[in-house]
Amino acid sequence: MAFDVTFLAEMRAQLDAAKARLEQELAKIGKRSGQDTADFQTSWENYGDKEEENAAEVAAYSDSLGLEATFEPELREVLEALGRLDQGTYGLCRQCGNKIGEQRLRARPMATLCIECQGKSDR
Ligand SMILES: [Zn+2]
């Protein structure tokens, strides 16, 4: 009961695109800790030692942290989904093992739960 090859290729393309986009965003705000990890270190820009310069530093740093907090988990999900594609377990519900609908995956390629299980976990 596998997904067809065309569909999987389509999902891989979507995930690759999402990965590239997220990596680009994260590269703007920090330095990656290692190859193929979703872990980025937010860089601390040194504006200067005067007190008002330090305040600007702190503001820029917390902005970056906010962005990192948004993009990092998303990138992690994308990488995990790509991993599942490689292992041939892509598109199977983590909870019940059933296939996640193609429509649902198109809307959210890194989905890990089928619509029924998602409904249960939202409750
Ligand atoms: Zn399920």
Backbone and ligand atoms as CSV (ligand in chain L), in Angstrom:
chain,resi,resn,atom,element,x,y,z
A,1,MET,N,N,0.845,-1.220,0.000
A,1,MET,CA,C,0.000,0.000,0.000
A,1,MET,C,C,0.871,1.257,0.000
A,2,ALA,N,N,1.819,1.280,-0.881
A,2,ALA,CA,C,2.720,2.438,-0.915
A,2,ALA,C,C,2.099,3.576,-1.719
A,3,PHE,N,N,2.611,4.724,-1.484
A,3,PHE,CA,C,2.210,5.872,-2.287
A,3,PHE,C,C,2.846,5.733,-3.662
A,4,ASP,N,N,2.246,6.351,-4.672
A,4,ASP,CA,C,2.909,6.190,-5.960
A,4,ASP,C,C,4.111,7.122,-6.080
A,5,VAL,N,N,5.016,6.689,-6.935
A,5,VAL,CA,C,6.319,7.320,-7.061
A,5,VAL,C,C,6.217,8.808,-7.419
A,6,THR,N,N,5.277,9.117,-8.270
A,6,THR,CA,C,5.100,10.503,-8.691
A,6,THR,C,C,4.728,11.385,-7.508
A,7,PHE,N,N,3.819,10.841,-6.680
A,7,PHE,CA,C,3.391,11.604,-5.516
A,7,PHE,C,C,4.562,11.820,-4.551
A,8,LEU,N,N,5.327,10.772,-4.322
A,8,LEU,CA,C,6.468,10.894,-3.403
A,8,LEU,C,C,7.505,11.878,-3.937
A,9,ALA,N,N,7.716,11.865,-5.234
A,9,ALA,CA,C,8.669,12.798,-5.842
A,9,ALA,C,C,8.184,14.236,-5.661
A,10,GLU,N,N,6.876,14.396,-5.786
A,10,GLU,CA,C,6.273,15.722,-5.607
A,10,GLU,C,C,6.485,16.217,-4.168
A,11,MET,N,N,6.273,15.319,-3.208
A,11,MET,CA,C,6.456,15.682,-1.798
A,11,MET,C,C,7.922,15.986,-1.500
A,12,ARG,N,N,8.815,15.196,-2.101
A,12,ARG,CA,C,10.242,15.437,-1.875
A,12,ARG,C,C,10.635,16.826,-2.410
A,13,ALA,N,N,10.103,17.165,-3.572
A,13,ALA,CA,C,10.401,18.478,-4.153
A,13,ALA,C,C,9.904,19.595,-3.236
A,14,GLN,N,N,8.691,19.404,-2.703
A,14,GLN,CA,C,8.133,20.405,-1.777
A,14,GLN,C,C,8.996,20.541,-0.524
A,15,LEU,N,N,9.412,19.400,0.006
A,15,LEU,CA,C,10.211,19.408,1.235
A,15,LEU,C,C,11.596,19.999,0.986
A,16,ASP,N,N,12.178,19.656,-0.161
A,16,ASP,CA,C,13.482,20.232,-0.505
A,16,ASP,C,C,13.405,21.751,-0.611
A,17,ALA,N,N,12.333,22.213,-1.223
A,17,ALA,CA,C,12.149,23.652,-1.374
A,17,ALA,C,C,11.979,24.317,-0.005
A,18,ALA,N,N,11.191,23.678,0.852
A,18,ALA,CA,C,10.974,24.212,2.201
A,18,ALA,C,C,12.276,24.226,2.986
A,19,LYS,N,N,13.065,23.177,2.828
A,19,LYS,CA,C,14.346,23.065,3.515
A,19,LYS,C,C,15.274,24.204,3.075
A,20,ALA,N,N,15.364,24.406,1.779
A,20,ALA,CA,C,16.239,25.460,1.249
A,20,ALA,C,C,15.808,26.833,1.764
A,21,ARG,N,N,14.495,27.048,1.782
A,21,ARG,CA,C,13.979,28.341,2.229
A,21,ARG,C,C,14.295,28.566,3.706
A,22,LEU,N,N,14.049,27.540,4.527
A,22,LEU,CA,C,14.276,27.677,5.966
A,22,LEU,C,C,15.760,27.832,6.276
A,23,GLU,N,N,16.591,27.099,5.546
A,23,GLU,CA,C,18.035,27.206,5.781
A,23,GLU,C,C,18.534,28.604,5.449
A,24,GLN,N,N,17.948,29.152,4.407
A,24,GLN,CA,C,18.332,30.503,4.010
A,24,GLN,C,C,17.957,31.512,5.097
A,25,GLU,N,N,16.724,31.360,5.604
A,25,GLU,CA,C,16.267,32.254,6.670
A,25,GLU,C,C,17.158,32.136,7.899
A,26,LEU,N,N,17.477,30.893,8.260
A,26,LEU,CA,C,18.278,30.671,9.457
A,26,LEU,C,C,19.717,31.127,9.264
A,27,ALA,N,N,20.215,30.994,8.062
A,27,ALA,CA,C,21.590,31.412,7.789
A,27,ALA,C,C,21.736,32.924,7.969
A,28,LYS,N,N,20.637,33.642,7.729
A,28,LYS,CA,C,20.664,35.102,7.901
A,28,LYS,C,C,20.862,35.483,9.357
A,29,ILE,N,N,20.323,34.679,10.255
A,29,ILE,CA,C,20.331,35.074,11.664
A,29,ILE,C,C,21.340,34.310,12.495
A,30,GLY,N,N,21.927,33.280,11.951
A,30,GLY,CA,C,22.858,32.540,12.795
A,30,GLY,C,C,23.735,31.593,12.035
A,31,LYS,N,N,24.497,30.868,12.796
A,31,LYS,CA,C,25.472,29.952,12.240
A,31,LYS,C,C,25.030,28.545,12.547
A,32,ARG,N,N,25.086,27.695,11.551
A,32,ARG,CA,C,24.650,26.325,11.743
A,32,ARG,C,C,25.669,25.562,12.584
A,33,SER,N,N,25.171,24.765,13.518
A,33,SER,CA,C,26.093,24.029,14.401
A,33,SER,C,C,26.751,22.858,13.688
A,34,GLY,N,N,26.088,22.275,12.727
A,34,GLY,CA,C,26.683,21.137,12.040
A,34,GLY,C,C,25.978,20.893,10.727
A,35,GLN,N,N,26.511,20.004,9.942
A,35,GLN,CA,C,25.910,19.674,8.659
A,35,GLN,C,C,24.604,18.921,8.878
A,36,ASP,N,N,23.597,19.292,8.114
A,36,ASP,CA,C,22.328,18.588,8.149
A,36,ASP,C,C,21.678,18.472,9.518
A,37,THR,N,N,21.885,19.485,10.340
A,37,THR,CA,C,21.119,19.520,11.568
A,37,THR,C,C,20.212,20.740,11.483
A,38,ALA,N,N,19.240,20.769,12.333
A,38,ALA,CA,C,18.350,21.918,12.354
A,38,ALA,C,C,18.797,22.887,13.440
A,39,ASP,N,N,19.980,22.672,13.928
A,39,ASP,CA,C,20.435,23.463,15.058
A,39,ASP,C,C,21.291,24.638,14.614
A,40,PHE,N,N,20.765,25.815,14.803
A,40,PHE,CA,C,21.505,27.014,14.447
A,40,PHE,C,C,21.852,27.808,15.700
A,41,GLN,N,N,23.012,28.360,15.704
A,41,GLN,CA,C,23.396,29.225,16.807
A,41,GLN,C,C,23.140,30.666,16.384
A,42,THR,N,N,22.337,31.332,17.150
A,42,THR,CA,C,22.098,32.719,16.828
A,42,THR,C,C,23.368,33.513,17.109
A,43,SER,N,N,23.796,34.267,16.123
A,43,SER,CA,C,25.046,34.997,16.317
A,43,SER,C,C,24.792,36.287,17.081
A,44,TRP,N,N,25.710,36.642,17.865
A,44,TRP,CA,C,25.624,37.843,18.663
A,44,TRP,C,C,26.422,38.925,17.958
A,45,GLU,N,N,25.691,39.906,17.448
A,45,GLU,CA,C,26.406,40.960,16.748
A,45,GLU,C,C,26.912,41.981,17.737
A,46,ASN,N,N,28.176,42.247,17.614
A,46,ASN,CA,C,28.779,43.183,18.542
A,46,ASN,C,C,28.762,44.593,17.962
A,47,TYR,N,N,27.886,45.406,18.469
A,47,TYR,CA,C,27.773,46.769,17.950
A,47,TYR,C,C,28.748,47.711,18.639
A,48,GLY,N,N,29.118,47.369,19.850
A,48,GLY,CA,C,29.998,48.277,20.576
A,48,GLY,C,C,29.824,48.097,22.060
A,49,ASP,N,N,30.555,48.868,22.831
A,49,ASP,CA,C,30.546,48.662,24.270
A,49,ASP,C,C,29.752,49.713,25.036
A,50,LYS,N,N,29.355,50.767,24.331
A,50,LYS,CA,C,28.568,51.775,25.027
A,50,LYS,C,C,27.200,51.207,25.377
A,51,GLU,N,N,26.619,51.795,26.420
A,51,GLU,CA,C,25.387,51.218,26.939
A,51,GLU,C,C,24.257,51.194,25.901
A,52,GLU,N,N,24.118,52.312,25.141
A,52,GLU,CA,C,23.035,52.336,24.148
A,52,GLU,C,C,23.306,51.346,23.015
A,53,GLU,N,N,24.584,51.113,22.733
A,53,GLU,CA,C,24.926,50.126,21.707
A,53,GLU,C,C,24.602,48.714,22.196
A,54,ASN,N,N,24.839,48.491,23.467
A,54,ASN,CA,C,24.500,47.186,24.036
A,54,ASN,C,C,23.007,46.928,23.981
A,55,ALA,N,N,22.223,47.976,24.197
A,55,ALA,CA,C,20.774,47.833,24.144
A,55,ALA,C,C,20.346,47.411,22.738
A,56,ALA,N,N,20.968,48.010,21.720
A,56,ALA,CA,C,20.656,47.648,20.332
A,56,ALA,C,C,21.051,46.196,20.053
A,57,GLU,N,N,22.177,45.807,20.626
A,57,GLU,CA,C,22.630,44.422,20.483
A,57,GLU,C,C,21.606,43.447,21.038
A,58,VAL,N,N,21.159,43.745,22.258
A,58,VAL,CA,C,20.206,42.871,22.915
A,58,VAL,C,C,18.916,42.785,22.104
A,59,ALA,N,N,18.466,43.923,21.579
A,59,ALA,CA,C,17.239,43.940,20.788
A,59,ALA,C,C,17.399,43.086,19.529
A,60,ALA,N,N,18.523,43.231,18.847
A,60,ALA,CA,C,18.762,42.458,17.625
A,60,ALA,C,C,18.861,40.976,17.947
A,61,TYR,N,N,19.474,40.691,19.071
A,61,TYR,CA,C,19.652,39.295,19.460
A,61,TYR,C,C,18.309,38.640,19.773
A,62,SER,N,N,17.455,39.354,20.488
A,62,SER,CA,C,16.182,38.720,20.821
A,62,SER,C,C,15.267,38.609,19.599
A,63,ASP,N,N,15.400,39.526,18.649
A,63,ASP,CA,C,14.682,39.367,17.381
A,63,ASP,C,C,15.101,38.077,16.691
A,64,SER,N,N,16.411,37.878,16.653
A,64,SER,CA,C,16.943,36.681,16.004
A,64,SER,C,C,16.479,35.416,16.708
A,65,LEU,N,N,16.457,35.466,18.028
A,65,LEU,CA,C,16.003,34.303,18.788
A,65,LEU,C,C,14.559,33.968,18.466
A,66,GLY,N,N,13.745,35.008,18.297
A,66,GLY,CA,C,12.345,34.793,17.950
A,66,GLY,C,C,12.212,34.085,16.615
A,67,LEU,N,N,12.986,34.558,15.644
A,67,LEU,CA,C,12.952,33.943,14.313
A,67,LEU,C,C,13.465,32.516,14.365
A,68,GLU,N,N,14.524,32.337,15.129
A,68,GLU,CA,C,15.112,31.009,15.245
A,68,GLU,C,C,14.098,30.039,15.849
A,69,ALA,N,N,13.370,30.534,16.839
A,69,ALA,CA,C,12.366,29.700,17.495
A,69,ALA,C,C,11.254,29.304,16.529
A,70,THR,N,N,11.022,30.154,15.512
A,70,THR,CA,C,9.991,29.839,14.528
A,70,THR,C,C,10.506,28.871,13.476
A,71,PHE,N,N,11.699,29.142,12.969
A,71,PHE,CA,C,12.193,28.388,11.818
A,71,PHE,C,C,12.819,27.058,12.191
A,72,GLU,N,N,13.463,27.001,13.353
A,72,GLU,CA,C,14.177,25.775,13.706
A,72,GLU,C,C,13.276,24.544,13.817
A,73,PRO,N,N,12.174,24.635,14.564
A,73,PRO,CA,C,11.318,23.448,14.661
A,73,PRO,C,C,10.744,23.053,13.307
A,74,GLU,N,N,10.479,24.056,12.474
A,74,GLU,CA,C,9.926,23.767,11.156
A,74,GLU,C,C,10.951,23.020,10.308
A,75,LEU,N,N,12.191,23.510,10.358
A,75,LEU,CA,C,13.257,22.839,9.606
A,75,LEU,C,C,13.447,21.414,10.108
A,76,ARG,N,N,13.353,21.254,11.412
A,76,ARG,CA,C,13.506,19.919,11.997
A,76,ARG,C,C,12.439,18.974,11.441
A,77,GLU,N,N,11.205,19.467,11.372
A,77,GLU,CA,C,10.115,18.646,10.830
A,77,GLU,C,C,10.352,18.294,9.373
A,78,VAL,N,N,10.866,19.271,8.631
A,78,VAL,CA,C,11.136,19.030,7.215
A,78,VAL,C,C,12.221,17.963,7.061
A,79,LEU,N,N,13.273,18.075,7.865
A,79,LEU,CA,C,14.364,17.097,7.793
A,79,LEU,C,C,13.871,15.699,8.175
A,80,GLU,N,N,13.014,15.638,9.191
A,80,GLU,CA,C,12.460,14.350,9.602
A,80,GLU,C,C,11.608,13.737,8.490
A,81,ALA,N,N,10.827,14.582,7.839
A,81,ALA,CA,C,9.987,14.095,6.744
A,81,ALA,C,C,10.851,13.560,5.601
A,82,LEU,N,N,11.942,14.271,5.303
A,82,LEU,CA,C,12.862,13.789,4.260
A,82,LEU,C,C,13.483,12.456,4.668
A,83,GLY,N,N,13.777,12.315,5.956
A,83,GLY,CA,C,14.316,11.065,6.475
A,83,GLY,C,C,13.325,9.921,6.274
A,84,ARG,N,N,12.051,10.220,6.522
A,84,ARG,CA,C,11.027,9.184,6.341
A,84,ARG,C,C,10.882,8.808,4.869
A,85,LEU,N,N,11.064,9.798,3.986
A,85,LEU,CA,C,11.037,9.499,2.551
A,85,LEU,C,C,12.148,8.511,2.203
A,86,ASP,N,N,13.328,8.744,2.790
A,86,ASP,CA,C,14.464,7.859,2.528
A,86,ASP,C,C,14.224,6.457,3.076
A,87,GLN,N,N,13.557,6.385,4.223
A,87,GLN,CA,C,13.317,5.094,4.849
A,87,GLN,C,C,12.088,4.376,4.308
A,88,GLY,N,N,11.336,5.078,3.481
A,88,GLY,CA,C,10.130,4.467,2.927
A,88,GLY,C,C,8.961,4.427,3.887
A,89,THR,N,N,9.036,5.244,4.950
A,89,THR,CA,C,7.913,5.283,5.892
A,89,THR,C,C,7.143,6.587,5.771
A,90,TYR,N,N,7.451,7.326,4.726
A,90,TYR,CA,C,6.815,8.626,4.565
A,90,TYR,C,C,5.304,8.490,4.358
A,91,GLY,N,N,4.566,9.415,4.979
A,91,GLY,CA,C,3.132,9.476,4.745
A,91,GLY,C,C,2.320,8.501,5.580
A,92,LEU,N,N,3.006,7.798,6.494
A,92,LEU,CA,C,2.280,6.893,7.377
A,92,LEU,C,C,2.076,7.571,8.725
A,93,CYS,N,N,0.881,7.388,9.253
A,93,CYS,CA,C,0.542,8.025,10.519
A,93,CYS,C,C,1.400,7.462,11.645
A,94,ARG,N,N,1.971,8.387,12.422
A,94,ARG,CA,C,2.836,7.993,13.527
A,94,ARG,C,C,2.049,7.249,14.608
A,95,GLN,N,N,0.767,7.560,14.683
A,95,GLN,CA,C,-0.077,7.005,15.737
A,95,GLN,C,C,-0.666,5.642,15.366
A,96,CYS,N,N,-1.328,5.572,14.232
A,96,CYS,CA,C,-2.071,4.349,13.902
A,96,CYS,C,C,-1.450,3.588,12.736
A,97,GLY,N,N,-0.473,4.192,12.057
A,97,GLY,CA,C,0.204,3.492,10.976
A,97,GLY,C,C,-0.536,3.497,9.641
A,98,ASN,N,N,-1.711,4.086,9.623
A,98,ASN,CA,C,-2.439,4.201,8.358
A,98,ASN,C,C,-1.821,5.275,7.467
A,99,LYS,N,N,-2.172,5.202,6.196
A,99,LYS,CA,C,-1.689,6.238,5.290
A,99,LYS,C,C,-2.360,7.567,5.599
A,100,ILE,N,N,-1.546,8.601,5.590
A,100,ILE,CA,C,-2.084,9.951,5.707
A,100,ILE,C,C,-2.565,10.328,4.311
A,101,GLY,N,N,-3.730,10.923,4.197
A,101,GLY,CA,C,-4.283,11.229,2.880
A,101,GLY,C,C,-3.357,12.098,2.032
A,102,GLU,N,N,-3.377,11.852,0.726
A,102,GLU,CA,C,-2.502,12.627,-0.164
A,102,GLU,C,C,-2.829,14.115,-0.133
A,103,GLN,N,N,-4.117,14.400,-0.043
A,103,GLN,CA,C,-4.516,15.812,0.000
A,103,GLN,C,C,-3.939,16.524,1.216
A,104,ARG,N,N,-3.998,15.796,2.329
A,104,ARG,CA,C,-3.474,16.341,3.582
A,104,ARG,C,C,-1.964,16.553,3.478
A,105,LEU,N,N,-1.274,15.613,2.874
A,105,LEU,CA,C,0.173,15.734,2.723
A,105,LEU,C,C,0.545,16.859,1.763
A,106,ARG,N,N,-0.281,17.048,0.756
A,106,ARG,CA,C,-0.011,18.154,-0.172
A,106,ARG,C,C,-0.089,19.487,0.567
A,107,ALA,N,N,-1.060,19.573,1.465
A,107,ALA,CA,C,-1.234,20.819,2.210
A,107,ALA,C,C,-0.139,20.981,3.263
A,108,ARG,N,N,0.308,19.873,3.802
A,108,ARG,CA,C,1.326,19.909,4.851
A,108,ARG,C,C,2.234,18.692,4.710
A,109,PRO,N,N,3.286,18.822,3.883
A,109,PRO,CA,C,4.120,17.666,3.534
A,109,PRO,C,C,4.813,17.023,4.729
A,110,MET,N,N,4.959,17.759,5.840
A,110,MET,CA,C,5.639,17.136,6.970
A,110,MET,C,C,4.664,16.619,8.024
A,111,ALA,N,N,3.412,16.451,7.648
A,111,ALA,CA,C,2.426,15.909,8.583
A,111,ALA,C,C,2.836,14.517,9.053
A,112,THR,N,N,2.639,14.248,10.348
A,112,THR,CA,C,3.001,12.931,10.877
A,112,THR,C,C,1.779,12.169,11.379
A,113,LEU,N,N,0.629,12.815,11.384
A,113,LEU,CA,C,-0.584,12.161,11.868
A,113,LEU,C,C,-1.653,12.196,10.787
A,114,CYS,N,N,-2.441,11.120,10.708
A,114,CYS,CA,C,-3.577,11.136,9.801
A,114,CYS,C,C,-4.645,12.051,10.392
A,115,ILE,N,N,-5.617,12.352,9.586
A,115,ILE,CA,C,-6.599,13.354,10.004
A,115,ILE,C,C,-7.384,12.895,11.236
A,116,GLU,N,N,-7.649,11.584,11.331
A,116,GLU,CA,C,-8.387,11.063,12.493
A,116,GLU,C,C,-7.581,11.243,13.777
A,117,CYS,N,N,-6.299,10.841,13.707
A,117,CYS,CA,C,-5.465,10.941,14.916
A,117,CYS,C,C,-5.191,12.399,15.275
A,118,GLN,N,N,-5.035,13.239,14.279
A,118,GLN,CA,C,-4.841,14.660,14.534
A,118,GLN,C,C,-6.057,15.209,15.274
A,119,GLY,N,N,-7.231,14.820,14.825
A,119,GLY,CA,C,-8.472,15.232,15.460
A,119,GLY,C,C,-8.504,14.827,16.920
A,120,LYS,N,N,-8.069,13.590,17.193
A,120,LYS,CA,C,-8.048,13.108,18.582
A,120,LYS,C,C,-7.054,13.880,19.438
A,121,SER,N,N,-5.874,14.158,18.852
A,121,SER,CA,C,-4.857,14.823,19.672
A,121,SER,C,C,-5.183,16.297,19.891
A,122,ASP,N,N,-6.031,16.867,19.048
A,122,ASP,CA,C,-6.436,18.265,19.239
A,122,ASP,C,C,-7.449,18.403,20.351
A,123,ARG,N,N,-8.182,17.324,20.598
A,123,ARG,CA,C,-9.247,17.373,21.582
A,123,ARG,C,C,-8.742,17.460,23.011
L,1,ZN,ZN,ZN,-3.660,7.861,12.449
